[in-house]
């Protein structure tokens, strides 16, 4: 099992930026996919971005539109989500997650989740 702790959320104005961090510990990570998901009130939890620990392959949801960047710092066992040009519709709780698969965008295939960090974007 992997332990995940998110940080970096907060309140920001539209057009602003935030960087979320996900500190990881526990199981060996180099064969696992690391993803970010988000959930707004009344909505399903949705995929935002994914990265492999090795090779750095990434993929993003269509709504990201080049505004977010997922990255990892292997030496610190930390995954980041840099978010720029934030919009009010980006308001949600953002979750870091880990999958035993090398690569997946499906939330059902993630077995470890952080507690979430709130991101609020004001207009």
DSSP file (Angstrom, degrees, kcal/mol; ACC not computed):
  #  RESIDUE AA STRUCTURE BP1 BP2  ACC     N-H-->O    O-->H-N    N-H-->O    O-->H-N    TCO  KAPPA ALPHA  PHI   PSI    X-CA   Y-CA   Z-CA
    1    1 A X              0   0    0      0, 0.0    26,-1.2     0, 0.0     2,-0.4   0.000 360.0 360.0 360.0 145.2    0.0    0.0    0.0
    2    2 A X  E     -A   26   0A   0     24,-0.2     2,-0.5    96,-0.1    24,-0.2  -0.888 360.0-144.3-109.0 135.2    1.1    3.5   -0.8
    3    3 A X  E     -A   25   0A   0     22,-3.2    22,-1.6    -2,-0.4     2,-0.4  -0.853  19.7-170.9 -98.8 134.6    0.6    6.5    1.5
    4    4 A X  E     -A   24   0A   0     -2,-0.5     2,-0.4   109,-0.4   111,-0.4  -0.982  11.0-174.7-130.3 134.5   -0.1    9.8   -0.2
    5    5 A X  E     -A   23   0A   0     18,-2.0    18,-2.6    -2,-0.4     2,-0.2  -0.962  11.6-158.3-132.8 116.1   -0.3   13.3    1.3
    6    6 A X  E     +A   22   0A   0     -2,-0.4     2,-0.3    16,-0.2    16,-0.2  -0.568  17.3 163.5 -90.0 154.8   -1.4   16.2   -0.8
    7    7 A X  E     +A   21   0A   0     14,-1.9    14,-2.7    -2,-0.2   110,-0.1  -0.966  39.3  70.8-156.0 167.5   -0.7   19.9   -0.1
    8    8 A X        +     0   0    0     -2,-0.3    11,-0.3     1,-0.3    14,-0.0   0.366  59.7 133.0 105.7  -5.0   -0.7   23.2   -1.9
    9    9 A X        +     0   0    0     12,-0.1     2,-0.3     9,-0.1    -1,-0.3  -0.169  22.9 122.2 -70.8 172.8   -4.4   23.9   -2.3
   10   10 A X  E     -d  119   0B   0    108,-0.9   110,-2.8   107,-0.1     2,-0.5  -0.988  59.5 -51.3 164.8-167.6   -6.0   27.2   -1.5
   11   11 A X  E     +d  120   0B   0     -2,-0.3     2,-0.3   108,-0.2   110,-0.2  -0.875  53.5 165.1-103.2 130.2   -8.0   30.2   -2.7
   12   12 A X  E     -d  121   0B   0    108,-2.6   110,-2.4    -2,-0.5     2,-0.1  -0.982  34.7-111.3-142.8 151.5   -6.8   31.9   -5.9
   13   13 A X  E >   -d  122   0B   0     -2,-0.3     3,-2.3   108,-0.2    73,-0.2  -0.468  51.4 -80.4 -79.4 156.2   -8.3   34.4   -8.3
   14   14 A X  T 3  S+     0   0    0    108,-2.4    73,-0.2     1,-0.3    -1,-0.1  -0.296 121.3  29.1 -54.6 136.7   -9.2   33.4  -11.8
   15   15 A X  T 3  S+     0   0    0     71,-3.1    70,-0.7     1,-0.3    -1,-0.3   0.273  99.5 117.6  91.5 -10.1   -6.1   33.5  -14.0
   16   16 A X    <   -     0   0    0     -3,-2.3    70,-2.3    70,-0.2     2,-0.3  -0.097  56.4-123.3 -82.7-176.1   -3.9   32.7  -11.0
   17   17 A X        +     0   0    0     67,-0.2     2,-0.3    68,-0.2    67,-0.2  -0.914  20.7 179.8-131.6 154.0   -1.6   29.7  -10.4
   18   18 A X  E     - B   0  83A   0     65,-2.1    65,-3.3    -2,-0.3     2,-0.5  -0.982  16.3-147.3-146.2 151.4   -1.2   27.0   -7.8
   19   19 A X  E     - B   0  82A   0    -11,-0.3     2,-0.3    -2,-0.3    63,-0.2  -0.974  14.4-158.5-122.2 119.0    1.2   24.1   -7.4
   20   20 A X  E     - B   0  81A   0     61,-2.6    61,-2.2    -2,-0.5     2,-0.3  -0.713   6.8-157.9 -92.0 144.2   -0.1   20.9   -5.7
   21   21 A X  E     -AB   7  80A   0    -14,-2.7   -14,-1.9    -2,-0.3     2,-0.4  -0.923   8.5-163.5-121.8 149.1    2.3   18.4   -4.2
   22   22 A X  E     -AB   6  79A   0     57,-2.1    57,-2.1    -2,-0.3     2,-0.4  -0.914   8.2-159.8-133.9 105.6    1.8   14.8   -3.3
   23   23 A X  E     -AB   5  78A   0    -18,-2.6   -18,-2.0    -2,-0.4     2,-0.3  -0.718  16.4-162.7 -86.3 132.1    4.3   13.2   -1.0
   24   24 A X  E     +A    4   0A   0     53,-2.3     2,-0.3    -2,-0.4   -20,-0.2  -0.830  18.0 160.9-119.6 153.8    4.4    9.4   -1.2
   25   25 A X  E     +A    3   0A   0    -22,-1.6   -22,-3.2    -2,-0.3     2,-0.6  -0.967  40.9  49.3-158.0 164.3    5.7    6.6    0.9
   26   26 A X  E    S+A    2   0A   0     -2,-0.3   -24,-0.2   -24,-0.2     3,-0.1  -0.909  86.0  41.9 111.8-124.2    5.2    2.9    1.3
   27   27 A X  S    S-     0   0    0    -26,-1.2     2,-0.1    -2,-0.6   -24,-0.1  -0.045  97.0 -77.5 -64.1 162.5    5.3    0.4   -1.6
   28   28 A X        -     0   0    0      1,-0.1     3,-0.3     2,-0.1    -1,-0.2  -0.419  45.2-165.8 -60.3 130.6    7.9    0.5   -4.4
   29   29 A X    >   +     0   0    0      1,-0.2     3,-2.3    -2,-0.1    24,-0.3   0.648  63.6  87.7 -99.0 -16.4    6.7    3.3   -6.8
   30   30 A X  T 3  S+     0   0    0      1,-0.3    24,-0.3    23,-0.1    -1,-0.2   0.548  94.5  44.9 -73.5  -2.8    8.7    2.8   -9.9
   31   31 A X  T 3  S+     0   0    0     -3,-0.3     2,-0.4    22,-0.1    -1,-0.3   0.225 100.3  90.0-114.1  13.2    6.1    0.4  -11.4
   32   32 A X  S <  S-     0   0    0     -3,-2.3    21,-0.9    70,-0.1     2,-0.3  -0.846  70.9-128.2-114.5 145.7    3.1    2.4  -10.5
   33   33 A X  E     -FE  52  99B   0     68,-2.1    66,-2.6    66,-1.0     2,-0.5  -0.659  20.6-150.1 -82.4 145.1    1.2    5.2  -12.3
   34   34 A X  E     +FE  51  98B   0     17,-2.6    17,-2.5    -2,-0.3     2,-0.3  -0.979  21.3 179.3-118.3 128.6    0.6    8.4  -10.3
   35   35 A X  E     -FE  50  97B   0     62,-2.8    62,-2.5    -2,-0.5     2,-0.4  -0.876  25.5-142.3-129.8 159.2   -2.5   10.4  -11.1
   36   36 A X  E     +FE  49  96B   0     13,-2.8    12,-2.6    -2,-0.3    13,-1.7  -0.977  24.7 174.7-115.9 135.4   -4.4   13.5  -10.1
   37   37 A X  E     -FE  47  95B   0     58,-2.7    58,-2.9    -2,-0.4     2,-0.3  -0.854  11.7-154.6-128.9 166.2   -8.1   13.5   -9.9
   38   38 A X  E     -FE  46  94B   0      8,-2.3     8,-3.2    -2,-0.3     2,-0.4  -0.989   5.5-162.3-144.2 155.6  -10.6   16.1   -8.8
   39   39 A X  E     - E   0  93B   0     54,-2.1    54,-2.3    -2,-0.3     2,-0.2  -0.944   5.0-164.5-142.4 117.2  -14.2   16.2   -7.5
   40   40 A X    >   -     0   0    0      4,-0.4     3,-2.4    -2,-0.4    52,-0.1  -0.641  47.3 -75.3 -92.7 156.3  -16.4   19.2   -7.4
   41   41 A X  T 3  S+     0   0    0      1,-0.3    -1,-0.1    -2,-0.2     3,-0.1  -0.267 119.7   8.3 -54.9 129.5  -19.6   19.2   -5.2
   42   42 A X  T 3  S+     0   0    0      1,-0.3    -1,-0.3    -3,-0.1     2,-0.3   0.431 112.2 104.4  80.8  -0.8  -22.3   17.1   -6.8
   43   43 A X  S <  S-     0   0    0     -3,-2.4    -1,-0.3     1,-0.1     2,-0.1  -0.725  74.8-104.5-111.7 161.5  -20.0   15.8   -9.4
   44   44 A X        -     0   0    0     -2,-0.3    -4,-0.4    -3,-0.1     2,-0.3  -0.440  46.6 -95.2 -73.1 155.0  -18.2   12.5  -10.0
   45   45 A X        -     0   0    0     -6,-0.2     2,-0.3    -2,-0.1    -6,-0.2  -0.591  52.9-161.7 -69.7 131.2  -14.5   12.3   -9.3
   46   46 A X  E     -F   38   0B   0     -8,-3.2    -8,-2.3    -2,-0.3     2,-0.1  -0.873  19.6-102.8-125.1 153.2  -12.8   12.9  -12.6
   47   47 A X  E     +F   37   0B   0     -2,-0.3   -10,-0.2   -10,-0.2     3,-0.1  -0.432  35.5 167.6 -70.1 139.7   -9.3   12.3  -14.1
   48   48 A X  E     -     0   0B   0    -12,-2.6    13,-2.5     1,-0.4     2,-0.3   0.696  59.7 -22.9-115.5 -53.5   -7.0   15.3  -14.4
   49   49 A X  E     -FG  36  60B   0    -13,-1.7   -13,-2.8    11,-0.2    -1,-0.4  -0.989  48.8-158.7-160.9 157.4   -3.5   14.0  -15.2
   50   50 A X  E     -FG  35  59B   0      9,-2.0     9,-1.6    -2,-0.3     2,-0.3  -0.989   7.0-176.2-142.5 150.2   -1.3   10.9  -15.0
   51   51 A X  E     -FG  34  58B   0    -17,-2.5   -17,-2.6    -2,-0.3     2,-0.3  -0.995  22.5-129.0-143.8 145.9    2.5   10.3  -15.0
   52   52 A X  E     -F   33   0B   0      5,-1.7     4,-0.5    -2,-0.3   -19,-0.2  -0.700  18.9-132.7 -88.2 148.7    4.7    7.2  -15.0
   53   53 A X  S    S+     0   0    0    -21,-0.9     2,-0.5    -2,-0.3    -1,-0.1   0.874  95.6  47.6 -68.4 -35.4    7.5    7.1  -12.4
   54   54 A X  S >  S+     0   0    0    -24,-0.3     3,-0.5     1,-0.1    -1,-0.1  -0.901 123.3   8.7-108.3 134.6    9.9    6.0  -15.0
   55   55 A X  T 3  S-     0   0    0     -2,-0.5    -1,-0.1     1,-0.2    -2,-0.1   0.065  95.9-115.1  89.5 -26.4   10.2    7.7  -18.4
   56   56 A X  T 3   +     0   0    0     -4,-0.5    -1,-0.2     1,-0.2     2,-0.1   0.764  48.0 174.7  70.2  24.0    7.9   10.5  -17.4
   57   57 A X    <   -     0   0    0     -3,-0.5    -5,-1.7    -6,-0.0     2,-0.3  -0.453  11.9-170.4 -63.8 136.3    5.1    9.7  -19.8
   58   58 A X  E     -G   51   0B   0     -7,-0.2     2,-0.3    -2,-0.1    -7,-0.2  -0.884  18.9-176.9-130.3 160.0    2.1   12.0  -19.2
   59   59 A X  E     -G   50   0B   0     -9,-1.6    -9,-2.0    -2,-0.3     2,-0.3  -0.979   9.8-160.1-152.9 150.7   -1.5   12.4  -20.2
   60   60 A X  E     -G   49   0B   0     -2,-0.3   -11,-0.2   -11,-0.2   -12,-0.1  -0.931  25.6-103.7-133.9 152.8   -4.1   15.0  -19.4
   61   61 A X    >>  -     0   0    0    -13,-2.5     3,-1.5    -2,-0.3     4,-0.6  -0.393  39.6-113.1 -66.8 153.7   -7.8   15.4  -19.5
   62   62 A X  G >4 S+     0   0    0      1,-0.3     3,-0.8     2,-0.2    -1,-0.1   0.845 113.6  62.8 -59.7 -34.7   -9.2   17.5  -22.4
   63   63 A X  G 34 S+     0   0    0      1,-0.2    -1,-0.3     2,-0.1     4,-0.1   0.677  87.0  73.4 -69.6 -14.5  -10.3   20.3  -20.1
   64   64 A X  G X4 S-     0   0    0     -3,-1.5     3,-2.1   -16,-0.2    -1,-0.2   0.917  72.9-175.8 -65.1 -41.7   -6.7   21.0  -19.0
   65   65 A X  T << S-     0   0    0     -3,-0.8    -3,-0.1    -4,-0.6    -2,-0.1   0.840  71.4 -51.6  50.7  43.5   -6.0   22.5  -22.4
   66   66 A X  T 3  S+     0   0    0      2,-0.1    -1,-0.3     1,-0.1    -2,-0.1   0.529 116.9 107.6  78.5   6.0   -2.3   23.1  -21.7
   67   67 A X    <   +     0   0    0     -3,-2.1    17,-1.8    -4,-0.1     2,-0.3   0.752  69.6  56.0 -88.8 -24.7   -2.8   24.8  -18.4
   68   68 A X  E     -C   83   0A   0     15,-0.2     2,-0.4    -4,-0.1    15,-0.2  -0.797  60.0-164.8-111.8 150.5   -1.6   22.1  -16.1
   69   69 A X  E     -C   82   0A   0     13,-2.4    13,-2.9    -2,-0.3     2,-0.4  -0.984   5.6-157.4-134.8 124.7    1.6   20.2  -15.9
   70   70 A X  E     +C   81   0A   0     -2,-0.4     2,-0.3    11,-0.2    11,-0.2  -0.819  24.6 159.8 -97.5 139.5    2.2   17.0  -13.9
   71   71 A X  E     -C   80   0A   0      9,-1.7     9,-3.0    -2,-0.4     2,-0.3  -0.946  24.3-143.6-149.8 168.0    5.7   16.1  -12.9
   72   72 A X  E     -C   79   0A   0     -2,-0.3     2,-0.6     7,-0.2     7,-0.2  -0.990   7.8-152.8-139.6 151.1    7.6   14.0  -10.4
   73   73 A X  E >>> -C   78   0A   0      5,-3.0     5,-1.6    -2,-0.3     3,-1.2  -0.899  13.2-168.3-120.7  97.4   10.8   14.3   -8.4
   74   74 A X  G >45S+     0   0    0     -2,-0.6     3,-1.2     1,-0.3    -1,-0.1   0.855  82.4  59.2 -59.9 -39.0   12.0   10.7   -7.8
   75   75 A X  G 345S+     0   0    0      1,-0.3    -1,-0.3     2,-0.1    -2,-0.0   0.794 115.8  36.0 -62.3 -27.2   14.6   11.6   -5.2
   76   76 A X  G <45S-     0   0    0     -3,-1.2   -52,-0.3     2,-0.2    -1,-0.3   0.372 103.7-128.2-104.7   2.4   11.8   13.1   -3.0
   77   77 A X  T <<5 +     0   0    0     -3,-1.2   -53,-2.3    -4,-0.6     2,-0.4   0.913  64.7 137.7  49.7  45.6    9.1   10.6   -4.0
   78   78 A X  E   < -BC  23  73A   0     -5,-1.6    -5,-3.0   -55,-0.2     2,-0.4  -0.962  43.0-159.0-128.8 139.5    6.9   13.5   -4.8
   79   79 A X  E     -BC  22  72A   0    -57,-2.1   -57,-2.1    -2,-0.4     2,-0.3  -0.921  14.9-159.8-114.7 142.8    4.5   14.2   -7.6
   80   80 A X  E     -BC  21  71A   0     -9,-3.0    -9,-1.7    -2,-0.4     2,-0.4  -0.851  16.0-159.6-122.0 155.1    3.4   17.8   -8.5
   81   81 A X  E     -BC  20  70A   0    -61,-2.2   -61,-2.6    -2,-0.3     2,-0.6  -0.886  13.0-163.0-132.2 104.3    0.6   19.4  -10.4
   82   82 A X  E     -BC  19  69A   0    -13,-2.9   -13,-2.4    -2,-0.4     2,-0.5  -0.773  10.4-167.7 -86.5 123.7    1.4   22.9  -11.6
   83   83 A X  E     +BC  18  68A   0    -65,-3.3   -65,-2.1    -2,-0.6     2,-0.3  -0.958   8.5 176.3-119.3 126.3   -1.8   24.7  -12.5
   84   84 A X        +     0   0    0    -17,-1.8   -67,-0.2    -2,-0.5   -68,-0.2  -0.832  60.2  22.7-123.9 162.7   -1.9   28.0  -14.4
   85   85 A X  S    S-     0   0    0    -70,-0.7    -1,-0.2    -2,-0.3   -68,-0.2   0.910  83.5-161.1  48.6  49.7   -4.6   30.2  -15.8
   86   86 A X        -     0   0    0    -70,-2.3   -71,-3.1   -73,-0.2     2,-0.3  -0.269   6.3-155.1 -65.9 147.6   -7.1   28.8  -13.3
   87   87 A X    >   -     0   0    0    -73,-0.2     3,-2.4   -72,-0.1     4,-0.2  -0.843  30.1-110.2-120.2 156.1  -10.8   29.1  -13.9
   88   88 A X  G >  S+     0   0    0     -2,-0.3     3,-1.8     1,-0.3    33,-0.4   0.843 117.7  63.0 -54.5 -32.9  -13.7   29.1  -11.5
   89   89 A X  G 3  S+     0   0    0      1,-0.3    -1,-0.3   -49,-0.0   -49,-0.0   0.563  88.7  70.0 -72.5  -6.0  -14.8   25.8  -13.0
   90   90 A X  G <  S+     0   0    0     -3,-2.4    -1,-0.3     2,-0.0     2,-0.2   0.515  70.1 121.7 -82.8  -5.6  -11.5   24.3  -11.7
   91   91 A X    <   +     0   0    0     -3,-1.8     2,-0.3    -4,-0.2    29,-0.2  -0.411  40.5 105.6 -61.8 124.5  -12.8   24.6   -8.2
   92   92 A X  E    S- H   0 119B   0     27,-2.0    27,-2.7    -2,-0.2     2,-0.5  -0.969  76.3 -79.2-178.6 170.7  -12.8   21.2   -6.6
   93   93 A X  E     -EH  39 118B   0    -54,-2.3   -54,-2.1    -2,-0.3     2,-0.5  -0.865  47.8-146.5 -88.6 128.2  -11.0   18.9   -4.1
   94   94 A X  E     -EH  38 117B   0     23,-2.9    23,-2.0    -2,-0.5     2,-0.4  -0.848  13.7-163.9-103.4 131.3   -7.9   17.5   -5.8
   95   95 A X  E     -E   37   0B   0    -58,-2.9   -58,-2.7    -2,-0.5     2,-0.4  -0.918  12.5-146.3-118.1 137.8   -6.8   14.0   -5.0
   96   96 A X  E     -E   36   0B   0     -2,-0.4    18,-2.3   -60,-0.2     2,-0.3  -0.795  27.4-179.1 -93.0 144.2   -3.4   12.3   -5.7
   97   97 A X  E     -EI  35 113B   0    -62,-2.5   -62,-2.8    -2,-0.4     2,-0.4  -0.981  19.7-148.3-147.0 156.1   -3.7    8.6   -6.4
   98   98 A X  E     -EI  34 112B   0     14,-2.2    13,-1.6    -2,-0.3    14,-1.5  -0.984  10.3-161.6-129.5 137.8   -1.5    5.6   -7.2
   99   99 A X  E     -E   33   0B   0    -66,-2.6   -66,-1.0    -2,-0.4    11,-0.2  -0.897  25.3-135.0-117.0 145.7   -2.2    2.6   -9.3
  100  100 A X  S    S+     0   0    0      9,-0.5     2,-0.2    -2,-0.3    10,-0.1   0.636  88.3  86.7 -70.5 -11.7   -0.5   -0.8   -9.4
  101  101 A X  S    S-     0   0    0      8,-0.5   -68,-2.1     1,-0.1    -2,-0.3  -0.541  84.5-129.7 -83.0 154.6   -0.5   -0.4  -13.2
  102  102 A X  S    S+     0   0    0      1,-0.3     2,-0.3   -70,-0.2   -68,-0.2   0.835  92.8  13.2 -69.9 -31.2    2.2    1.4  -15.0
  103  103 A X  S    S+     0   0    0    -70,-0.1     2,-0.3   -72,-0.1    -1,-0.3  -0.945  73.5 135.4-153.2 120.7   -0.3    3.5  -16.9
  104  104 A X        -     0   0    0     -2,-0.3    -5,-0.1    -3,-0.2    -3,-0.0  -0.942  31.7-165.9-163.3 147.3   -4.0    4.2  -16.5
  105  105 A X        +     0   0    0     -2,-0.3     2,-0.5   -55,-0.1   -58,-0.1   0.325  64.1 106.5-109.9   2.9   -6.4    7.1  -16.5
  106  106 A X    >   -     0   0    0      1,-0.1     3,-1.9   -60,-0.0     4,-0.1  -0.743  61.4-150.9 -89.9 121.0   -9.3    5.1  -15.0
  107  107 A X  G >  S+     0   0    0     -2,-0.5     3,-1.6     1,-0.3    -1,-0.1   0.789  94.1  66.3 -61.7 -27.1  -10.0    5.9  -11.4
  108  108 A X  G 3  S+     0   0    0      1,-0.3    -1,-0.3     3,-0.0    -2,-0.0   0.681  96.1  57.5 -68.2 -15.3  -11.2    2.4  -10.7
  109  109 A X  G <  S+     0   0    0     -3,-1.9     2,-0.5   -10,-0.0    -9,-0.5   0.275  85.8  93.1 -99.7  10.4   -7.7    1.1  -11.3
  110  110 A X    <   -     0   0    0     -3,-1.6   -11,-0.3   -11,-0.2     3,-0.1  -0.903  47.8-179.6-103.0 130.6   -6.2    3.3   -8.6
  111  111 A X        +     0   0    0    -13,-1.6     2,-0.4    -2,-0.5   -12,-0.2   0.493  63.2  56.1-110.7  -5.2   -5.9    1.6   -5.2
  112  112 A X  E     +I   98   0B   0    -14,-1.5   -14,-2.2  -111,-0.1     2,-0.3  -0.996  61.7 179.0-132.3 133.4   -4.3    4.3   -3.0
  113  113 A X  E     -I   97   0B   0     -2,-0.4  -109,-0.4   -16,-0.2   -16,-0.2  -0.965  21.0-132.6-133.9 145.9   -5.7    7.8   -2.5
  114  114 A X        -     0   0    0    -18,-2.3  -109,-0.2    -2,-0.3     3,-0.1  -0.256  36.6-102.0 -81.7-178.8   -4.7   10.9   -0.5
  115  115 A X        -     0   0    0   -111,-0.4  -110,-0.1     1,-0.1   -20,-0.1   0.618  63.3-117.7 -83.5 -13.1   -7.1   12.8    1.6
  116  116 A X        -     0   0    0    -20,-0.1     2,-0.4     1,-0.1   -21,-0.2   0.097  15.3-123.2  94.3 153.0   -7.5   15.6   -1.0
  117  117 A X  E     - H   0  94B   0    -23,-2.0   -23,-2.9  -110,-0.1     2,-0.3  -0.999  24.9-120.8-135.5 133.7   -6.7   19.3   -1.0
  118  118 A X  E     - H   0  93B   0     -2,-0.4  -108,-0.9   -25,-0.2     2,-0.5  -0.553  23.3-171.2 -80.1 131.1   -9.2   22.0   -1.7
  119  119 A X  E     -dH  10  92B   0    -27,-2.7   -27,-2.0    -2,-0.3     2,-0.5  -0.990   5.2-176.7-118.5 123.4   -8.7   24.4   -4.7
  120  120 A X  E     -d   11   0B   0   -110,-2.8  -108,-2.6    -2,-0.5     2,-0.6  -0.983   6.4-167.2-124.4 124.4  -11.0   27.3   -4.9
  121  121 A X  E     -d   12   0B   0     -2,-0.5     2,-0.3   -33,-0.4  -108,-0.2  -0.946  10.0-154.4-114.1 119.1  -10.9   29.7   -7.8
  122  122 A X  E      d   13   0B   0   -110,-2.4  -108,-2.4    -2,-0.6   -34,-0.1  -0.653 360.0 360.0 -93.6 148.8  -12.8   33.0   -7.5
  123  123 A X              0   0    0     -2,-0.3    -1,-0.1  -110,-0.2  -110,-0.1   0.446 360.0 360.0 -89.3 360.0  -14.1   35.0  -10.4
